[in-house]
Amino acid sequence: MTTADLEQVGEELASGGEPQAKEIAGKSPMRIAMGRLRRDKVAVVSGAIVLLLIVLGLLAPVICNLWGIYPDNSDPASPRPSEVLDFDTYPLFGPPYHPFTWAHPLGLAPGTGYDNLARLLYGLRTSLGVAVAATVVSTVVGVTVGLVAGFARGWLDRVISFVIDLFLSFPFLLGALSLAPIVTSRFSTDVEALSRAQLIALVSVLVVFGWMGLARLIRGQVLSLREREFVQAAQVMGVPTRRILFKELLPNLVAPIVVATSLALPAFVAAEAGLSFLGIGLTGTPSLGQTINRAVDAYEKYPLYLWTPVVTVMVLVLALNLLGDSIRDAFDPKTRR
């Protein structure tokens, strides 16, 4: 006890009263983890960067309308390529051959005249949307399969484990390469249908090859938890299996699920950018990988066109990874941070 506490106890005893015990407030593991995150400077900075990029992506249409810029020439008010490009297909104003202008702070795309800032904002919106959708669906699939596999015994556990190992052995890039031509040939006559089909196909590929790691992690955790007293007591009382899985076991798996999700999101962002860069992801919808793919040919004369989306992907993935590491440390009861 401190000196102030001792003096307070002495005053209470001198006045004829009894010393009052301080009320001890308990904290849940979630509150402890959130407190650690708030004290972690790396988590705060990386979280602020991620939040800023998410807001920029969500407000892409609003920002573009206020700025008067367009990601393509589908809007009647957008300038035609002949109005902003010279005969060499490079912009008539702004970089690389003209001074900086606030009208197009990142310049115009060679060959098309699209505004690079607008493409970046819409690409950020698309890449984050694909990554979030793939993360949510793969998390739901992985958690469900892991719960069933870990709680089941006998042949069902062996079958599910075999399916997990089978998907892990299949090359991710080969599956994406084989799916892209099928989608393109099926919807090649309708541009809007092709864009939707590519988006659905990309999310599906990321989900199909992204749920196995979480499923194995959850299975291992459930194998340990199913021998605990509270699970055995629930079985003896006749509690239905579904209630045991989702009411008894699932709340005890929040920490590994949150950590796995925080680390899967940057992986999906990088995967989407990589697939779009290779031309097997999104082709009709602006994305960061698609912008990088188009900027490679113009790098020698116009490096800003390439470096802008590359740096954006690097900052986003780095911030997400650092935030994921901080979340993992915050939820780890053995950490000293």
C-alpha positions in Angstrom: 0.0 0.0 0.0 1.1 3.5 -0.6 1.6 6.2 2.0 -1.6 7.9 1.1 -3.5 4.6 1.5 -2.0 4.1 5.0 -2.9 7.6 6.1 -6.5 7.1 4.9 -6.7 3.8 6.9 -5.3 5.6 10.0 -7.8 8.4 9.7 -10.7 5.9 9.4 -9.5 4.0 12.5 -9.0 7.2 14.5 -12.6 8.3 13.7 -13.9 5.0 15.0 -14.8 3.5 11.6 -13.6 0.5 9.8 -11.3 0.7 6.8 -13.2 0.3 3.6 -11.8 -2.2 1.1 -11.3 -0.9 -2.4 -13.6 -2.3 -5.0 -11.8 -4.6 -7.4 -13.2 -4.4 -10.9 -12.6 -7.4 -13.1 -11.7 -7.2 -16.8 -12.7 -9.5 -19.6 -10.0 -10.8 -22.0 -11.4 -8.6 -24.7 -11.0 -5.5 -22.6 -7.5 -6.5 -21.6 -6.6 -7.0 -25.3 -8.2 -3.6 -26.3 -6.3 -1.9 -23.6 -3.0 -3.4 -24.9 -3.9 -2.2 -28.4 -4.5 1.3 -27.2 -1.1 1.4 -25.5 0.7 0.0 -28.5 2.0 2.8 -30.7 2.5 0.6 -33.7 -1.1 -0.6 -33.5 -2.4 2.9 -33.2 -0.4 4.2 -36.2 -1.0 1.2 -38.5 -4.7 1.3 -37.5 -5.0 5.0 -38.4 -3.3 4.3 -41.8 -5.7 1.4 -42.5 -8.7 3.5 -41.4 -7.6 6.4 -43.6 -7.2 4.1 -46.7 -10.6 2.5 -46.0 -12.3 5.9 -45.8 -10.6 7.0 -49.0 -11.8 3.9 -50.7 -15.4 4.2 -49.4 -15.6 7.9 -50.3 -14.1 7.5 -53.8 -17.2 8.6 -55.7 -17.7 11.6 -53.4 -14.0 12.7 -53.7 -14.0 12.3 -57.4 -17.2 14.3 -57.8 -15.9 17.1 -55.6 -12.5 17.1 -57.4 -14.1 16.9 -60.9 -12.0 13.8 -61.9 -13.2 10.6 -63.5 -11.8 7.0 -63.4 -12.8 6.3 -67.0 -14.7 8.0 -69.9 -18.1 6.4 -69.2 -19.4 9.6 -67.7 -20.6 12.1 -70.4 -18.8 14.9 -68.5 -15.4 13.2 -68.5 -12.9 14.4 -71.1 -12.3 12.4 -74.2 -8.8 10.9 -74.7 -8.2 13.2 -77.7 -8.8 16.3 -75.5 -6.1 15.5 -72.9 -3.6 13.3 -74.8 -1.1 14.2 -77.5 -0.2 12.1 -80.5 2.3 10.1 -78.5 -0.6 9.1 -76.1 0.9 11.1 -73.2 -1.0 13.9 -71.3 -1.1 17.4 -72.6 -0.7 18.8 -69.1 0.8 17.4 -65.8 3.5 14.8 -65.5 5.6 13.5 -67.1 6.3 16.3 -69.7 4.4 19.2 -68.1 4.4 21.0 -64.6 2.3 19.7 -61.7 -1.4 20.7 -61.7 -3.9 20.4 -58.9 -6.6 19.5 -61.5 -4.9 16.1 -61.9 -2.4 15.8 -59.0 -1.2 12.3 -60.0 -1.4 13.0 -63.7 -3.4 11.1 -66.4 -2.9 7.6 -67.6 -1.1 7.3 -70.9 -3.2 5.9 -73.8 -6.5 6.3 -72.1 -6.5 9.7 -70.4 -8.0 8.4 -67.2 -7.2 10.3 -64.0 -4.7 8.4 -61.9 -6.0 9.7 -58.6 -9.5 8.6 -59.5 -8.3 5.2 -60.6 -6.3 4.9 -57.4 -9.3 5.6 -55.2 -11.6 3.3 -57.1 -8.9 0.6 -57.2 -8.4 0.9 -53.5 -12.2 0.6 -53.0 -12.3 -2.6 -55.2 -9.2 -4.2 -53.7 -10.4 -3.7 -50.1 -13.9 -4.9 -51.0 -12.6 -8.1 -52.6 -10.2 -8.7 -49.7 -12.9 -8.1 -47.0 -15.5 -10.3 -48.8 -13.0 -13.1 -49.2 -11.8 -12.8 -45.6 -15.4 -12.9 -44.2 -16.5 -15.9 -46.3 -13.3 -17.8 -45.8 -13.4 -17.2 -42.0 -17.0 -18.4 -41.8 -16.1 -21.6 -43.8 -12.9 -22.2 -42.0 -14.4 -21.8 -38.5 -17.4 -24.0 -39.3 -15.3 -26.8 -40.9 -12.7 -26.6 -38.1 -15.4 -26.8 -35.4 -17.0 -29.9 -37.0 -13.7 -31.6 -37.7 -12.3 -30.9 -34.2 -15.5 -32.0 -32.3 -16.2 -35.0 -34.5 -14.6 -38.4 -33.9 -13.8 -41.3 -36.2 -14.5 -41.3 -40.0 -15.9 -37.8 -40.2 -12.8 -36.2 -38.7 -10.6 -38.2 -41.1 -12.7 -37.2 -44.2 -12.6 -33.5 -43.3 -8.9 -33.6 -42.6 -8.3 -35.3 -45.9 -10.3 -32.6 -47.7 -8.3 -29.9 -46.0 -5.0 -31.6 -47.0 -6.3 -32.0 -50.5 -7.1 -28.3 -50.9 -3.8 -27.4 -49.4 -1.9 -29.5 -51.9 -3.6 -27.9 -54.9 -1.7 -25.0 -56.4 -3.5 -21.7 -55.9 -2.1 -20.0 -59.0 -3.0 -22.9 -61.3 -6.6 -22.8 -60.1 -6.8 -19.1 -60.8 -5.2 -19.5 -64.2 -7.6 -22.2 -65.2 -10.7 -20.3 -64.1 -10.0 -17.0 -65.7 -10.3 -18.1 -69.4 -13.5 -20.0 -68.6 -15.1 -16.8 -67.1 -13.9 -14.6 -69.9 -15.1 -16.9 -72.7 -18.5 -17.4 -71.0 -19.3 -13.7 -70.6 -17.2 -12.1 -73.3 -20.2 -10.6 -75.1 -21.6 -8.6 -72.1 -19.1 -6.1 -70.5 -21.2 -5.6 -67.3 -21.9 -9.3 -66.8 -18.2 -10.0 -67.4 -17.2 -7.5 -64.7 -19.6 -9.1 -62.2 -18.5 -12.6 -63.1 -14.9 -11.7 -62.7 -15.5 -10.2 -59.3 -17.5 -13.2 -58.1 -14.9 -15.6 -59.6 -12.0 -13.8 -58.0 -13.7 -13.8 -54.5 -14.6 -17.5 -55.0 -11.0 -18.4 -55.9 -9.6 -16.6 -52.9 -12.2 -18.3 -50.6 -11.7 -21.8 -52.1 -7.9 -21.6 -51.5 -8.0 -19.5 -48.3 -10.1 -21.3 -45.7 -7.9 -24.3 -45.0 -5.3 -22.7 -42.7 -8.0 -21.3 -40.3 -9.8 -24.7 -40.4 -6.7 -26.5 -39.2 -6.1 -23.9 -36.5 -9.7 -24.2 -35.2 -9.6 -27.9 -35.4 -6.5 -28.1 -33.2 -8.0 -25.7 -30.7 -11.3 -27.7 -30.5 -9.4 -30.9 -30.0 -8.0 -29.4 -26.8 -11.2 -27.7 -25.7 -13.5 -30.7 -26.2 -11.8 -32.5 -23.3 -12.5 -29.6 -20.9 -15.0 -30.1 -18.0 -17.6 -27.6 -19.3 -17.9 -29.4 -22.6 -18.2 -32.8 -21.0 -20.7 -31.4 -18.5 -22.8 -30.1 -21.4 -22.7 -33.5 -23.1 -23.8 -35.3 -20.0 -26.7 -32.8 -19.6 -27.8 -33.7 -23.1 -27.1 -30.3 -24.7 -27.4 -30.5 -28.5 -24.2 -30.7 -30.5 -25.0 -27.5 -32.4 -25.4 -25.6 -29.1 -22.1 -27.0 -27.8 -20.3 -26.0 -30.9 -21.6 -22.4 -31.2 -22.5 -21.5 -27.6 -19.8 -23.3 -25.6 -16.7 -23.8 -27.9 -17.0 -20.8 -30.3 -16.8 -18.1 -27.6 -13.5 -19.6 -26.5 -12.1 -19.3 -30.0 -12.5 -15.6 -30.4 -8.8 -14.8 -29.9 -7.4 -17.2 -32.6 -10.2 -16.2 -35.0 -9.5 -12.5 -34.6 -5.8 -13.0 -35.1 -6.2 -15.3 -38.1 -8.6 -12.8 -39.7 -6.3 -9.8 -39.1 -3.5 -11.7 -40.8 -5.6 -13.1 -43.7 -6.8 -9.6 -44.8 -3.4 -8.3 -46.0 -2.7 -11.7 -47.7 -6.0 -11.3 -49.7 -5.1 -7.7 -50.6 -1.8 -8.8 -52.0 -3.3 -11.8 -53.7 -5.9 -9.7 -55.5 -3.3 -7.2 -56.6 -1.1 -10.0 -57.9 -3.8 -11.8 -59.8 -5.1 -8.6 -61.4 -1.5 -7.7 -62.3 -1.2 -11.0 -64.1 -4.4 -10.3 -66.0 -6.4 -13.2 -64.4 -8.3 -11.1 -61.9 -10.4 -8.0 -62.6 -10.1 -6.4 -66.0 -13.2 -4.2 -66.4 -13.2 -2.8 -62.8 -10.5 -0.5 -61.5 -8.2 -2.2 -59.1 -4.7 -1.6 -57.8 -3.3 -4.7 -59.5 -4.9 -3.7 -62.8 -3.3 -0.2 -62.6 0.1 -1.7 -61.9 -0.3 -4.0 -64.9 -1.1 -1.1 -67.3 1.6 1.1 -65.8 4.5 -1.4 -66.5 4.8 -0.5 -70.2 4.9 3.3 -69.4 7.4 3.0 -66.6 10.4 4.1 -68.6 8.9 7.5 -69.5 6.3 7.9 -66.7 7.4 6.1 -63.5 4.9 8.0 -61.3 2.1 6.0 -63.1 3.6 2.8 -61.7 4.9 3.9 -58.3 1.6 5.4 -57.1 -0.3 2.1 -56.9 2.8 0.1 -55.9 3.4 2.3 -52.9 -0.3 2.2 -52.0 -0.3 -1.6 -52.0 2.9 -1.7 -50.0 1.6 0.8 -47.4 -1.8 -1.0 -47.1 -0.3 -4.5 -46.8 2.4 -3.3 -44.4 -0.1 -1.5 -42.2 -2.4 -4.5 -42.1 0.4 -6.8 -41.3 1.7 -4.6 -38.4 -1.9 -4.3 -37.1 -2.3 -8.0 -37.3 0.9 -8.6 -35.4 -0.2 -6.1 -32.7 -3.6 -7.9 -32.5 -1.9 -11.2 -32.1 0.3 -9.9 -29.3 -2.6 -8.2 -27.6 -4.7 -11.4 -27.5 -1.7 -13.6 -26.4 -1.8 -13.9 -22.6 1.9 -14.8 -22.5 3.1 -11.6 -24.2 5.0 -9.1 -22.2 4.1 -6.1 -24.4 
